[in-house]
Amino acid sequence: MLEPTAEQIRDERLYRDLGLTETEYALVTEKLGRLPNYVEAGIFGVLWSEHCSYKSSKAHLRRFPTSAPHVLQGPGENAGVVDIGDGLAVAFKMESHNHPSAVEPYQGAATGVGGILRDIFTMGARPIAFLDSLRFGPLDDAHTRYLFEQVVAGIGGYGNCVGIPTVAGEVQFSPTYKGNPLVNAMCVGLLPADKMMRGTASGVGNPVFVVGARTGRDGIHGATFASAEDPHEKERSAVQVGDPFLGKLLMEACLELIASGAVVGIQDMGAAGLTSSSAEMASRAGGGIEMHLDDVPVRETEMTPYEMMLSESQERMLVVMERGREEIAFEIFRRYGLEVADVGKVTDDGRLRLIWHGEVVADMPVAALVDEAPVYEREAGVWEAPSQQAIPTDTPVATAWLDLMAHPSVADKAFVHRQYDTSVRTSTVLGPGYDAALVKVPDVDKAVAMTTDGNSRYVYLNPRKGGEIAVAEAVRNLVTVGARPLAITNCLNFGNPEKPEIMRQLSDAIDGMAAACEVLGAPVVSGNVSLYNETRGVDIQPTPVVGAIGVIDGIGRRIASVPVEVDDQVSLWMLGREDDALDGSLYGEVVCGRPVGDAPYINLAEEAKLHQLMQVLASDGLLLAAHDVSEGGAAVTLAEICMQCARGIAVEVPGGMNLHGWLFSEAQGRIIVAVAPEQAQAFLFAAREAGVPTRQLGRLAGSNMMVAQNGTTHANLSLQELREVFEQAIPNAMMAKYTEKA
């Protein structure tokens, strides 16, 4: 196949199809000192894409706090790593696969899981858990039901096959995602703290290996596809195809190779495939790489250098070995039935040089490709709050309560996690359905706590406060199960950064997140930015998603979400400032048809006090259970506790507060806890010492949820009523596809 000449690329402006703007193409020409050929233009296009270079967000991401004494590796590597003591560390990261999942939901989600898996074992860590964070449009839409079903199947299809449990996640539904679903995947792994690997190509003359699967034509332009406006309108060929069985073999072979001590550096071939892995590894070492593309194992005939370099075929890694120890790689990968090929060497000239059929087909400075990619200070407009309206409270309390329990964002997610293997390896202490998951660390009395959280409604209404809440809720979920927070990862899912209002959302949200990270002691050690999430020019609501990691030293200190043994003397208490404002609430969105008000109340200093108190209460064993107040407010939290322990409660709402507001407010910094009578005095003393407001809500008894104010009962719902709408909402919605066909 004849490729365009450098002159044709310039004169016919073919570089636009490769993702380069006029200005960027001129800059490429300047850095090369000549016109780029087709392979070089394609490589610059993909490495300078939004997806690879973060050119619109990098200037803002620098405001995140990224260091702490326990942080062993921050942003810039395949994953972040934190020390958890006893000579052990945790590697973790979250990434998006939004655009591929909008086009091919099963493969888009599956390869998202496969990609984040490789990021973790690349660090030398044994993966122990998957998490996810998913967003879809309303389930009354047939296409949304198809996307939802296939994405969940894709996550389970890959995760179950590789034998790693999916232990936690979240799913939300809103009209803002109807044309642009979000699929964010997170993986967590364990490793010895002194055995961390890095993706670096150092040591002049060291050999460079391609291992794993053969290279095909799938996924070409995947990174530029994910950086384009309305990418779901593009061709399906940009979506990769995964093979989880091959992924499992690759994981085991790579971990064995790393354990041999012969690996200098290793990197997943994710976005931009062989291009990004080679250039980034060379960049980290300050050197260069020379590769002979004739030696790359391919599975299709007549593949060109352009196709080989930009292919995003899955289950492939780039490995730099110690010279003289090459046979170790050949022996291990051949034993696992995987491809292994010595394709090049590390150089000291700072260039990425590609040779094919004896000719140099690309020769570019590594620094220009990676370190000198453009960084844009895009215009950020003035944030304007959405138009406001009063939130009516004339809906009967019982009706509103049932409506919220049936909302798919609140309703039982068993439809999802029943499709996942949540306990393979038998290390899952707490799985899906809890505030955070807990996975036991082998051979020591520790557990790793993990969660994903985010709420676009809050960020849409007030980007800075919404950013604070995204971090605060994730960290609060860790302390709610008794864990000590360590660090976070994130996925920043936003619309078109070329629009000033979108850049303002992104900038303000990052400011809020950074502030919360500082106050709550949760540095950002890894993450991902996904921009251009829009459909026909309409952007999604800004959706920063946070994955948080913590540790419990002594599994016996964990806090359950519901009391294991309940009698009529067990009482529920509200920790934190009581609130009756409906700003940003799901209730407000349901009754008004759109997000309304400001973001919910948050005070980071109060939040920090609450988190510190929970550490004391967990350490002293003063709680039977805890469950944070989040979407749907105290009404949903109380219902979830009572349904799980099969005990009702009678709650008296303070007389001066708005009844609907108290029940459905989503104000932050609140946790409902269960306390045994013999622990009540010590519990109250600890709360007073911490300066955290506390009020008893009632005792767990009977089989009804009752709400009264000023002596008048406003709701009296049986647990059976609540359970039926809660458990059947999503299955009933998904059954519509069968009744429609009938």
MARKOL-300435 format. One record per residue (C-alpha): residue in three letters; x, y, z. Coordinates in steps of 0.5 Angstrom, whole numbers, padded with zeros to 4 digits, always signed. Example, Ala and Ser with C-alpha at 12.3 -4.5 7.8 and 13.67 -1.06 7.14 Angstrom:
<zazas>
ala+0025-0009+0016;ser+0027-0002+0014;
</zazas>
This chain:
<zazas>
met+0000+0000+0000;leu+0003+0007-0002;glu+0003+0012+0003;pro+0002+0019+0002;thr+0009+0023+0001;ala+0011+0029+0006;glu+0009+0034+0001;gln+0002+0031+0000;ile+0001+0031+0007;arg+0002+0038+0007;asp-0001+0040+0001;glu-0007+0036+0002;arg-0007+0038+0009;leu-0008+0030+0011;tyr-0005+0031+0018;arg-0012+0034+0020;asp-0015+0027+0019;leu-0009+0025+0024;gly-0011+0029+0029;leu-0006+0035+0028;thr-0009+0042+0027;glu-0005+0047+0023;thr-0001+0050+0028;glu+0001+0043+0031;tyr+0003+0041+0024;ala+0007+0047+0023;leu+0010+0046+0030;val+0012+0039+0028;thr+0015+0041+0022;glu+0019+0046+0026;lys+0022+0041+0031;leu+0024+0036+0026;gly+0027+0041+0021;arg+0023+0038+0015;leu+0016+0036+0013;pro+0014+0029+0017;asn+0013+0023+0013;tyr+0006+0019+0014;val+0009+0015+0019;glu+0012+0021+0023;ala+0005+0025+0022;gly+0001+0019+0025;ile+0006+0018+0031;phe+0006+0026+0033;gly-0002+0026+0032;val-0003+0020+0037;leu+0002+0023+0042;trp-0001+0030+0042;ser-0008+0028+0042;glu-0012+0030+0048;his-0012+0023+0050;cys-0005+0022+0051;ser-0002+0029+0052;tyr-0007+0032+0056;lys-0006+0038+0053;ser-0012+0042+0055;ser-0012+0039+0062;lys-0004+0039+0064;ala-0004+0046+0066;his-0010+0045+0071;leu-0008+0038+0074;arg-0001+0041+0077;arg-0005+0044+0082;phe-0007+0037+0085;pro-0003+0035+0091;thr+0001+0029+0089;ser+0006+0027+0095;ala+0006+0024+0102;pro+0011+0020+0106;his+0007+0014+0104;val+0007+0015+0097;leu+0012+0011+0093;gln+0010+0013+0086;gly+0005+0019+0084;pro+0003+0021+0077;gly+0007+0020+0071;glu+0007+0012+0071;asn+0003+0007+0069;ala-0001+0007+0076;gly+0000+0010+0083;val+0003+0006+0089;val+0002+0007+0096;asp+0006+0004+0102;ile+0001+0000+0107;gly+0006-0002+0112;asp+0009-0009+0113;gly+0013-0008+0107;leu+0007-0008+0103;ala+0005-0003+0098;val-0002-0002+0093;ala-0002+0000+0086;phe-0008+0003+0083;lys-0011+0007+0078;met-0017+0009+0074;glu-0018+0010+0067;ser-0024+0011+0062;his-0027+0008+0056;asn-0033+0012+0055;his-0032+0013+0047;pro-0031+0006+0045;ser-0037+0004+0050;ala-0041+0008+0046;val-0040+0005+0040;glu-0039-0002+0042;pro-0041-0003+0049;tyr-0039-0010+0050;gln-0032-0010+0047;gly-0031-0002+0050;ala-0032-0004+0057;ala-0028-0011+0056;thr-0022-0008+0054;gly-0023-0002+0059;val-0022-0007+0064;gly-0016-0011+0060;gly-0013-0004+0060;ile-0013-0002+0067;leu-0011-0009+0069;arg-0005-0009+0065;asp-0003-0002+0068;ile-0003-0005+0075;phe+0001-0012+0074;thr+0006-0007+0070;met+0008-0004+0076;gly+0010-0011+0079;ala+0003-0012+0083;arg-0001-0018+0083;pro-0008-0015+0082;ile-0013-0017+0087;ala-0020-0013+0085;phe-0023-0009+0080;leu-0028-0003+0081;asp-0032+0001+0076;ser-0036+0007+0076;leu-0042+0007+0070;arg-0046+0013+0067;phe-0052+0012+0063;gly-0058+0015+0060;pro-0066+0013+0063;leu-0067+0006+0063;asp-0074+0008+0059;asp-0070+0008+0053;ala-0069+0002+0049;his-0062+0004+0046;thr-0060+0006+0054;arg-0062-0001+0056;tyr-0058-0004+0051;leu-0052+0000+0053;phe-0053-0002+0060;glu-0053-0009+0059;gln-0048-0010+0054;val-0043-0006+0058;val-0044-0010+0065;ala-0043-0016+0061;gly-0037-0014+0058;ile-0034-0012+0065;gly-0036-0019+0068;gly-0034-0022+0061;tyr-0027-0020+0062;gly-0026-0019+0070;asn-0029-0026+0071;cys-0025-0030+0066;val-0018-0027+0069;gly-0020-0029+0076;ile-0020-0023+0079;pro-0026-0020+0083;thr-0030-0014+0082;val-0032-0012+0089;ala-0035-0005+0088;gly-0037+0000+0084;glu-0043+0005+0082;val-0048+0006+0077;gln-0052+0012+0076;phe-0057+0014+0071;ser-0059+0021+0068;pro-0061+0024+0061;thr-0055+0028+0061;tyr-0051+0021+0059;lys-0057+0019+0054;gly-0052+0019+0048;asn-0045+0019+0051;pro-0045+0013+0057;leu-0039+0013+0062;val-0035+0007+0063;asn-0029+0008+0068;ala-0025+0002+0071;met-0021+0001+0077;cys-0016-0004+0079;val-0012-0005+0085;gly-0006-0009+0086;leu-0001-0012+0092;leu+0006-0012+0091;pro+0013-0012+0096;ala+0014-0004+0097;asp+0021-0005+0095;lys+0020-0009+0088;met+0016-0004+0084;met+0017-0004+0077;arg+0017+0002+0072;gly+0016+0004+0065;thr+0023+0006+0063;ala+0028+0004+0057;ser+0034+0005+0060;gly+0041+0002+0059;val+0044+0003+0052;gly+0044-0003+0048;asn+0039-0007+0052;pro+0034-0011+0048;val+0027-0008+0047;phe+0022-0014+0047;val+0014-0014+0044;val+0011-0020+0048;gly+0004-0022+0049;ala-0001-0022+0043;arg+0000-0021+0035;thr-0001-0014+0033;gly-0007-0013+0028;arg-0011-0007+0025;asp-0016-0007+0031;gly-0016+0000+0035;ile-0012+0004+0030;his-0014+0011+0031;gly-0017+0009+0038;ala-0013+0015+0042;thr-0015+0020+0037;phe-0022+0017+0036;ala-0023+0019+0044;ser-0020+0026+0043;ala-0025+0028+0038;glu-0032+0031+0038;asp-0038+0026+0037;pro-0033+0020+0037;his-0039+0015+0037;glu-0040+0018+0030;lys-0034+0015+0028;glu-0032+0008+0025;arg-0032+0002+0029;ser-0026+0000+0027;ala-0023+0004+0032;val-0025+0000+0038;gln-0021-0005+0040;val-0022-0013+0041;gly-0020-0016+0048;asp-0018-0023+0049;pro-0019-0025+0057;phe-0016-0032+0057;leu-0010-0029+0053;gly-0010-0023+0058;lys-0009-0028+0064;leu-0004-0031+0061;leu+0000-0025+0060;met-0001-0023+0067;glu+0002-0029+0070;ala+0008-0029+0065;cys+0009-0022+0066;leu+0009-0023+0073;glu+0014-0029+0073;leu+0019-0025+0068;ile+0019-0019+0073;ala+0020-0024+0079;ser+0026-0026+0075;gly+0030-0019+0076;ala+0032-0019+0069;val+0027-0013+0067;val+0029-0006+0066;gly+0023-0003+0065;ile+0016-0005+0062;gln+0010-0002+0060;asp+0003-0004+0057;met+0001-0002+0050;gly-0005+0002+0051;ala-0008+0008+0048;ala-0003+0009+0041;gly+0000+0002+0042;leu+0007+0001+0040;thr+0008+0009+0039;ser+0006+0011+0046;ser+0010+0005+0050;ser+0016+0006+0046;ala+0016+0014+0046;glu+0014+0014+0054;met+0019+0009+0056;ala+0025+0013+0052;ser+0022+0019+0055;arg+0023+0017+0062;ala+0030+0015+0061;gly+0032+0021+0058;gly+0034+0016+0052;gly+0032+0013+0045;ile+0029+0007+0042;glu+0031+0004+0036;met+0026-0001+0033;his+0026-0006+0027;leu+0019-0007+0025;asp+0020-0013+0021;asp+0021-0017+0027;val+0014-0015+0030;pro+0009-0021+0031;val+0003-0019+0026;arg-0003-0023+0025;glu-0005-0019+0018;thr-0002-0019+0012;glu+0002-0013+0009;met+0001-0009+0015;thr+0005-0002+0014;pro+0009+0001+0019;tyr+0004+0006+0020;glu-0001+0001+0022;met+0004-0003+0027;met+0006+0003+0031;leu-0002+0006+0032;ser-0005-0001+0033;glu-0008-0002+0039;ser-0009-0009+0039;gln-0010-0012+0046;glu-0006-0016+0051;arg+0001-0013+0049;met+0007-0011+0053;leu+0013-0007+0051;val+0019-0010+0055;val+0026-0008+0056;met+0031-0013+0058;glu+0038-0013+0061;arg+0043-0015+0056;gly+0045-0022+0056;arg+0039-0025+0060;glu+0034-0025+0053;glu+0033-0032+0054;ile+0029-0032+0060;ala+0024-0028+0056;phe+0024-0033+0051;glu+0023-0039+0055;ile+0017-0036+0060;phe+0013-0033+0054;arg+0014-0039+0050;arg+0012-0043+0056;tyr+0005-0039+0056;gly+0004-0040+0049;leu+0005-0032+0048;glu+0009-0028+0042;val+0016-0026+0044;ala+0020-0022+0040;asp+0027-0018+0040;val+0025-0012+0036;gly+0030-0007+0038;lys+0035-0004+0043;val+0036+0002+0048;thr+0040+0008+0045;asp+0043+0014+0048;asp+0041+0019+0042;gly+0034+0021+0045;arg+0031+0019+0038;leu+0025+0014+0036;arg+0028+0011+0030;leu+0024+0006+0026;ile+0027+0001+0021;trp+0023-0003+0016;his+0025-0007+0010;gly+0032-0004+0012;glu+0030+0003+0011;val+0029+0008+0016;val+0021+0010+0016;ala+0021+0015+0022;asp+0026+0018+0026;met+0024+0023+0031;pro+0026+0026+0038;val+0023+0023+0044;ala+0023+0030+0047;ala+0019+0033+0042;leu+0014+0027+0042;val+0013+0027+0049;asp+0016+0032+0053;glu+0015+0038+0049;ala+0007+0036+0047;pro+0003+0043+0046;val+0000+0045+0053;tyr-0006+0049+0052;glu-0008+0055+0057;arg-0015+0055+0054;glu-0020+0060+0055;ala-0024+0059+0062;gly-0031+0063+0062;val-0034+0066+0068;trp-0038+0060+0071;glu-0046+0062+0071;ala-0050+0058+0076;pro-0056+0054+0072;ser-0063+0058+0073;gln-0066+0057+0079;gln-0073+0055+0081;ala-0076+0053+0088;ile-0077+0046+0090;pro-0084+0044+0091;thr-0085+0040+0097;asp-0092+0038+0096;thr-0091+0031+0094;pro-0093+0026+0100;val-0087+0024+0104;ala-0089+0017+0103;thr-0090+0017+0095;ala-0083+0021+0095;trp-0080+0016+0099;leu-0082+0010+0095;asp-0080+0014+0088;leu-0073+0015+0090;met-0072+0008+0092;ala-0075+0006+0085;his-0070+0011+0082;pro-0065+0007+0078;ser-0059+0011+0081;val-0061+0009+0088;ala-0065+0002+0087;asp-0061-0004+0088;lys-0056-0006+0083;ala-0056-0014+0084;phe-0058-0014+0077;val-0050-0011+0076;his-0046-0015+0081;arg-0050-0022+0080;gln-0046-0022+0073;tyr-0039-0021+0077;asp-0035-0026+0081;thr-0034-0022+0087;ser-0031-0027+0091;val-0026-0031+0087;arg-0019-0032+0091;thr-0024-0032+0097;ser-0020-0025+0100;thr-0027-0021+0099;val-0029-0019+0106;leu-0034-0014+0104;gly-0036-0014+0097;pro-0041-0010+0093;gly-0047-0006+0096;tyr-0043-0003+0102;asp-0040+0004+0103;ala-0033+0001+0101;ala-0030-0006+0099;leu-0025-0009+0103;val-0020-0014+0101;lys-0016-0018+0106;val-0008-0018+0105;pro-0005-0025+0105;asp-0001-0027+0111;val-0002-0021+0115;asp-0008-0018+0119;lys-0010-0012+0114;ala-0015-0011+0109;val-0015-0006+0103;ala-0021-0001+0103;met-0023+0001+0096;thr-0029+0005+0093;thr-0031+0009+0087;asp-0036+0016+0088;gly-0038+0022+0084;asn-0044+0026+0082;ser-0045+0030+0076;arg-0051+0034+0079;tyr-0047+0037+0084;val-0041+0039+0079;tyr-0046+0042+0074;leu-0049+0046+0079;asn-0043+0049+0083;pro-0036+0046+0080;arg-0032+0048+0086;lys-0037+0045+0091;gly-0038+0039+0087;gly-0031+0038+0086;glu-0030+0038+0094;ile-0036+0033+0095;ala-0033+0028+0090;val-0027+0027+0094;ala-0030+0028+0101;glu-0035+0023+0099;ala-0030+0018+0097;val-0026+0019+0103;arg-0032+0019+0107;asn-0034+0012+0105;leu-0027+0009+0107;val-0028+0012+0114;thr-0035+0009+0114;val-0032+0002+0114;gly-0027+0003+0119;ala-0021+0005+0114;arg-0015+0010+0114;pro-0015+0014+0108;leu-0009+0014+0104;ala-0010+0017+0097;ile-0014+0017+0091;thr-0014+0016+0083;asn-0019+0020+0079;cys-0023+0020+0072;leu-0025+0027+0070;asn-0030+0026+0065;phe-0032+0033+0062;gly-0035+0036+0055;asn-0031+0040+0050;pro-0025+0043+0053;glu-0025+0048+0047;lys-0032+0051+0050;pro-0030+0056+0055;glu-0036+0054+0060;ile-0033+0047+0060;met-0026+0049+0061;arg-0029+0053+0067;gln-0032+0047+0070;leu-0026+0043+0069;ser-0022+0048+0072;asp-0026+0050+0078;ala-0028+0042+0079;ile-0020+0041+0080;asp-0020+0047+0085;gly-0025+0044+0089;met-0022+0037+0089;ala-0015+0039+0090;ala-0018+0043+0096;ala-0021+0037+0099;cys-0015+0033+0098;glu-0011+0037+0102;val-0016+0038+0108;leu-0017+0030+0108;gly-0010+0028+0107;ala-0012+0024+0100;pro-0006+0026+0095;val-0008+0024+0088;val-0003+0019+0085;ser-0006+0017+0079;gly-0012+0018+0074;asn-0014+0020+0067;val-0018+0025+0063;ser-0023+0024+0058;leu-0026+0030+0055;tyr-0030+0031+0049;asn-0036+0027+0052;glu-0041+0030+0048;thr-0047+0028+0043;arg-0048+0033+0037;gly-0045+0039+0040;val-0049+0038+0047;asp-0044+0036+0053;ile-0045+0032+0059;gln-0046+0034+0066;pro-0039+0035+0068;thr-0037+0028+0072;pro-0031+0027+0076;val-0030+0020+0079;val-0026+0019+0085;gly-0023+0012+0087;ala-0020+0012+0094;ile-0016+0007+0097;gly-0015+0006+0105;val-0012+0001+0109;ile-0015-0003+0116;asp-0010-0005+0121;gly-0013-0011+0124;ile-0019-0013+0120;gly-0023-0014+0127;arg-0024-0006+0127;arg-0028-0006+0121;ile-0035-0003+0121;ala-0041-0007+0118;ser-0046-0003+0114;val-0052-0006+0118;pro-0052-0009+0125;val-0050-0016+0125;glu-0054-0018+0131;val-0060-0013+0133;asp-0065-0012+0139;asp-0070-0007+0141;gln-0064-0003+0145;val-0060-0002+0138;ser-0060+0005+0137;leu-0059+0009+0130;trp-0055+0016+0131;met-0054+0022+0126;leu-0047+0024+0126;gly-0046+0031+0123;arg-0049+0037+0122;glu-0057+0036+0121;asp-0059+0039+0114;asp-0066+0041+0111;ala-0064+0044+0104;leu-0066+0041+0098;asp-0060+0044+0094;gly-0057+0039+0089;ser-0062+0033+0091;leu-0064+0027+0087;tyr-0071+0029+0090;gly-0070+0036+0087;glu-0069+0033+0080;val-0074+0028+0080;val-0080+0033+0082;cys-0077+0039+0078;gly-0075+0035+0072;arg-0067+0037+0072;pro-0062+0039+0077;val-0064+0045+0082;gly-0061+0049+0087;asp-0054+0050+0089;ala-0049+0044+0090;pro-0051+0041+0097;tyr-0048+0044+0103;ile-0040+0042+0105;asn-0035+0044+0110;leu-0029+0041+0109;ala-0026+0043+0116;glu-0033+0039+0119;glu-0032+0033+0114;ala-0025+0032+0117;lys-0027+0032+0124;leu-0032+0027+0122;his-0027+0023+0119;gln-0022+0023+0125;leu-0028+0021+0129;met-0030+0015+0125;gln-0022+0013+0126;val-0023+0013+0134;leu-0030+0010+0134;ala-0027+0004+0129;ser-0021+0003+0133;asp-0025+0003+0140;gly-0030-0001+0137;leu-0036+0003+0139;leu-0040+0002+0133;leu-0044-0004+0131;ala-0045-0001+0124;ala-0045+0006+0120;his-0047+0008+0113;asp-0046+0015+0110;val-0052+0019+0108;ser-0051+0021+0100;glu-0056+0020+0094;gly-0063+0020+0096;gly-0061+0023+0103;ala-0063+0021+0110;ala-0069+0017+0108;val-0065+0013+0103;thr-0060+0011+0108;leu-0065+0009+0114;ala-0069+0005+0109;glu-0062+0001+0107;ile-0060+0000+0114;cys-0067-0002+0116;met-0068-0007+0110;gln-0062-0010+0111;cys-0063-0012+0118;ala-0070-0013+0117;arg-0072-0008+0123;gly-0076-0002+0122;ile-0075+0005+0126;ala-0079+0011+0128;val-0076+0018+0127;glu-0078+0024+0130;val-0076+0030+0125;pro-0074+0036+0129;gly-0080+0041+0129;gly-0076+0047+0126;met-0074+0043+0120;asn-0077+0042+0113;leu-0080+0035+0113;his-0078+0034+0106;gly-0071+0037+0107;trp-0069+0033+0113;leu-0071+0027+0109;phe-0068+0028+0102;ser-0063+0033+0103;glu-0056+0031+0101;ala-0052+0035+0105;gln-0045+0032+0106;gly-0041+0031+0112;arg-0046+0026+0115;ile-0046+0019+0117;ile-0052+0014+0121;val-0049+0010+0126;ala-0052+0004+0130;val-0050+0004+0137;ala-0051-0001+0143;pro-0053+0001+0149;glu-0047-0001+0153;gln-0043+0003+0148;ala-0047+0010+0148;gln-0044+0014+0153;ala-0037+0012+0151;phe-0039+0014+0144;leu-0042+0021+0146;phe-0036+0022+0149;ala-0032+0021+0143;ala-0037+0025+0139;arg-0036+0031+0144;glu-0029+0031+0144;ala-0028+0031+0136;gly-0033+0037+0136;val-0038+0033+0132;pro-0046+0034+0133;thr-0050+0028+0134;arg-0057+0026+0135;gln-0061+0020+0137;leu-0066+0018+0131;gly-0069+0012+0134;arg-0069+0005+0136;leu-0069-0001+0131;ala-0075-0005+0132;gly-0082-0007+0129;ser-0082-0008+0121;asn-0084-0001+0119;met-0081+0006+0117;met-0085+0011+0121;val-0083+0019+0120;ala-0087+0024+0125;gln-0086+0031+0126;asn-0089+0035+0132;gly-0093+0029+0134;thr-0096+0028+0127;thr-0094+0022+0123;his-0093+0023+0116;ala-0090+0017+0113;asn-0091+0009+0115;leu-0088+0005+0110;ser-0087-0003+0111;leu-0080-0005+0110;gln-0084-0010+0105;glu-0086-0004+0101;leu-0079-0001+0101;arg-0076-0007+0099;glu-0080-0009+0093;val-0079-0002+0089;phe-0072-0002+0091;glu-0070-0009+0089;gln-0075-0009+0083;ala-0074-0003+0079;ile-0068-0004+0075;pro-0070-0012+0073;asn-0077-0009+0071;ala-0074-0004+0067;met-0070-0009+0064;met-0075-0013+0062;ala-0078-0008+0058;lys-0074-0010+0052;tyr-0077-0017+0052;thr-0084-0014+0053;glu-0083-0010+0047;lys-0081-0015+0043;ala-0087-0019+0045;
</zazas>
